[in-house]
Structure formats: structure tokens, C-alpha cells
Amino acid sequence: MANITEVMLTDIAHKSDYVRTTTGDRALVSGLENYKDALFRRLITSPGSIVHRPDYGVGIKNYQGAPLSLEKQRELVVRIEEQFLRDPRTEKVVGISFKTPPDNPSMTKILVSVKPVGYDEVEMQFTPFEG
């Protein structure tokens, strides 16, 4: 069986821009951190924005500033679950919930419990609308 780093893969670290090491090289990210970064990119990417992968992405920005009514939450849960399960490293999406402070809806946190391949259940927190 492959080791866990091989399963979770290694990629170039990317936040708002590429991350560099102290020597100027591009930093790498592996394991669960790489997996979480990949899920975050899937969350913020709008469907249709990648020509060769038109069905990739949740399009979370389409929900920015809109009240998360129960209907919108259900729609978003379905989109997130469907997209996260498309990542071959996701064995199961266990649950999805939202936390929005009443005084600051732009700080909505998305809590996703997933079972990645080779790991126990992990809860990941995403804040996609953070400035």
C-alpha cells in the first residue's frame, strides 16, 4: 500500500500567491494540508471557469452577501458534497454546517467533516469570504 504522503500528494503551495521558501524556491505542501488546500480551491472556483474542467468547482462566491436561507444552505451542502467527493482522496463527506455571526455575515465559516483516504474523520473549517 502507498504511504499517506503519496495518497495525499504534494503540490506547490499557493495562498493568495505562490509561497516561496527562504532560498526563493516555490514552497511545497503535502499530506492533509495539501488536501485541505485542494478542497478550498474547489470551494472557491466557479463552475465553467476552467476550460478543460467545466464541472469543477462549487462557486461559493455566488453565495457571498446573500442570506443563507435553509433552501440556500441545502443547495450549497449538495454542491459541496458532490464536489468534495470528486476528489479521489475523499472517501466520505460526513457532515457540513455553517456558522455566521449575526453582526458579520461576510465571516461565514463552513465546517466540513470528511473521511479522507487513510485517515480518520477530520473536521475542516473554511472561511471563503474573508478579506
KOLMARVO-373363 format. One record per residue (C-alpha): residue number from 1; chain; x, y, z. Coordinates in steps of 0.001 Angstrom, whole numbers, plus 500000, padded with zeros to 6 digits. Example, Ala and Ser with C-alpha at 12.3 -4.5 7.8 and 13.67 -1.06 7.14 Angstrom:
BEGIN
{1, "A", {512300, 495500, 507800}};
{2, "A", {513670, 498940, 507140}};
! end
This chain:
BEGIN
{1, "A", {500000, 500000, 500000}};
{2, "A", {501196, 503536, 499241}};
{3, "A", {502280, 505731, 502113}};
{4, "A", {499973, 508529, 503220}};
{5, "A", {502053, 511314, 501613}};
{6, "A", {501748, 509559, 498257}};
{7, "A", {497974, 509292, 498727}};
{8, "A", {497533, 512950, 499736}};
{9, "A", {500078, 514083, 497124}};
{10, "A", {502427, 517067, 497091}};
{11, "A", {501746, 520321, 495285}};
{12, "A", {503100, 523835, 495007}};
{13, "A", {501939, 525916, 497990}};
{14, "A", {499566, 528646, 496882}};
{15, "A", {497672, 531101, 499047}};
{16, "A", {496880, 534490, 497509}};
{17, "A", {500118, 533992, 495545}};
{18, "A", {502769, 531300, 495358}};
{19, "A", {504593, 530763, 498638}};
{20, "A", {508381, 530959, 498473}};
{21, "A", {510982, 529330, 500672}};
{22, "A", {513851, 531262, 502259}};
{23, "A", {516013, 530271, 499265}};
{24, "A", {513492, 531706, 496807}};
{25, "A", {512159, 528386, 495582}};
{26, "A", {508443, 527707, 495461}};
{27, "A", {507323, 526034, 498658}};
{28, "A", {505609, 522660, 498576}};
{29, "A", {502664, 521408, 500584}};
{30, "A", {501895, 517742, 501313}};
{31, "A", {499582, 515489, 503257}};
{32, "A", {496385, 516750, 504870}};
{33, "A", {497375, 520390, 504353}};
{34, "A", {497608, 519815, 500586}};
{35, "A", {494268, 518013, 500636}};
{36, "A", {492595, 520875, 502536}};
{37, "A", {494104, 523448, 500143}};
{38, "A", {492765, 521456, 497173}};
{39, "A", {489276, 521342, 498710}};
{40, "A", {489427, 525102, 499363}};
{41, "A", {490353, 525765, 495707}};
{42, "A", {487455, 523530, 494663}};
{43, "A", {485164, 525516, 497005}};
{44, "A", {486097, 528960, 495629}};
{45, "A", {486332, 528052, 491935}};
{46, "A", {483267, 528897, 489869}};
{47, "A", {481984, 526112, 487605}};
{48, "A", {482902, 526833, 483997}};
{49, "A", {485920, 528987, 484841}};
{50, "A", {488424, 526228, 483947}};
{51, "A", {488065, 525415, 480261}};
{52, "A", {489263, 521815, 480449}};
{53, "A", {487273, 521083, 483645}};
{54, "A", {483899, 522835, 483185}};
{55, "A", {482181, 520941, 486034}};
{56, "A", {484937, 521695, 488567}};
{57, "A", {484098, 523956, 491499}};
{58, "A", {481385, 524900, 493958}};
{59, "A", {481253, 528610, 493092}};
{60, "A", {480981, 529762, 496712}};
{61, "A", {481338, 533434, 495694}};
{62, "A", {477845, 533192, 494172}};
{63, "A", {476564, 532917, 497740}};
{64, "A", {478519, 535890, 499103}};
{65, "A", {476370, 538585, 500642}};
{66, "A", {473201, 536526, 500272}};
{67, "A", {471418, 535374, 503399}};
{68, "A", {471939, 531656, 503833}};
{69, "A", {468305, 530621, 503989}};
{70, "A", {467594, 526968, 504687}};
{71, "A", {466975, 526428, 500970}};
{72, "A", {470313, 528061, 500013}};
{73, "A", {472128, 526073, 502719}};
{74, "A", {470721, 522818, 501344}};
{75, "A", {471712, 523788, 497806}};
{76, "A", {475218, 524649, 498975}};
{77, "A", {475551, 521431, 501014}};
{78, "A", {474672, 519379, 497929}};
{79, "A", {477210, 521273, 495780}};
{80, "A", {479984, 520976, 498379}};
{81, "A", {479382, 517277, 498982}};
{82, "A", {479241, 516493, 495265}};
{83, "A", {482442, 518443, 494549}};
{84, "A", {484424, 517154, 497530}};
{85, "A", {483536, 513562, 496626}};
{86, "A", {485015, 514147, 493159}};
{87, "A", {488440, 514440, 494792}};
{88, "A", {489770, 510852, 494787}};
{89, "A", {491290, 511440, 498230}};
{90, "A", {487816, 511870, 499758}};
{91, "A", {486327, 508630, 500983}};
{92, "A", {483221, 510196, 502539}};
{93, "A", {481692, 513586, 503397}};
{94, "A", {480301, 513084, 506897}};
{95, "A", {478670, 516468, 507520}};
{96, "A", {478550, 520120, 506521}};
{97, "A", {477452, 523060, 508665}};
{98, "A", {477605, 526857, 508563}};
{99, "A", {478415, 529388, 511280}};
{100, "A", {477628, 533027, 510588}};
{101, "A", {477964, 535753, 513214}};
{102, "A", {474750, 537851, 513127}};
{103, "A", {476761, 541082, 513076}};
{104, "A", {479190, 540000, 510316}};
{105, "A", {477720, 537740, 507595}};
{106, "A", {480876, 538092, 505493}};
{107, "A", {482670, 535922, 508059}};
{108, "A", {480592, 532803, 507394}};
{109, "A", {482552, 529712, 508301}};
{110, "A", {481897, 526427, 506559}};
{111, "A", {482632, 523370, 508683}};
{112, "A", {483064, 520153, 506731}};
{113, "A", {483688, 516767, 508302}};
{114, "A", {485321, 514421, 505818}};
{115, "A", {486886, 510987, 505882}};
{116, "A", {489993, 511215, 503710}};
{117, "A", {491548, 508020, 502351}};
{118, "A", {493860, 506611, 505010}};
{119, "A", {492689, 508914, 507820}};
{120, "A", {490020, 509011, 510474}};
{121, "A", {487274, 511605, 510175}};
{122, "A", {488663, 515161, 510052}};
{123, "A", {486796, 518455, 510527}};
{124, "A", {487984, 521262, 508284}};
{125, "A", {486997, 524894, 508613}};
{126, "A", {486833, 527173, 505581}};
{127, "A", {486267, 530942, 505633}};
{128, "A", {485958, 531702, 501902}};
{129, "A", {484670, 535275, 502184}};
{130, "A", {487451, 536511, 504444}};
{131, "A", {489135, 539593, 503046}};
! end
